[in-house]
Amino acid sequence: MTKADVVNEIARNTGISKEDVLRTIEVFMDTVKSSLEHGENIYLRGFGSFILKQRAEKTARDISKNVTIKIPAHTIPAFKPAKEFSARVK
């Protein structure tokens, strides 16, 4: 399902115009990105959480050059679904 499909589905179910739904989704995604950039997690009860995960430094291997490289510690964004959400998908 694409973003356009989501917009169409929400517009059809709510009667809100597609333009308003698209604008709302865009603002939601910008809010999530901005919050994570500032180190703030987002918790949506019953749906899930947008969180930041810390990855430790590790040693990896570049097989094309046959050398060992160090990957520094870094932070990545992640989504952790709520129990109710996971139960419905199973």
Steps between C-alpha positions, in 0.01 A plus 500: 500500500643840402450838660249584224303185584494597869381851411224361277386253768488764775322749274243237400433392860482848653364722224795738541655629177807320369701823515426546871579137576828519306597822680422337837708191421791715381490707821484180707807356326689831536412506871630144547824581316553824691434339837743216432762750377473670840529169687133475598315170462135497391252267673163426338298283740350197329709553184868512589801717568748681279823467694873554469723195536866516592734278299834414659832530321588184314762352273394401150668363192512656153518182294571676169822655639563227759547749784355539846314823572352651816144618491457771763219505753192668356130561552227373268125567490273200556134412538387272782140381455263485797389159627148553363639590158730196493215272608278621213773446242575146619 
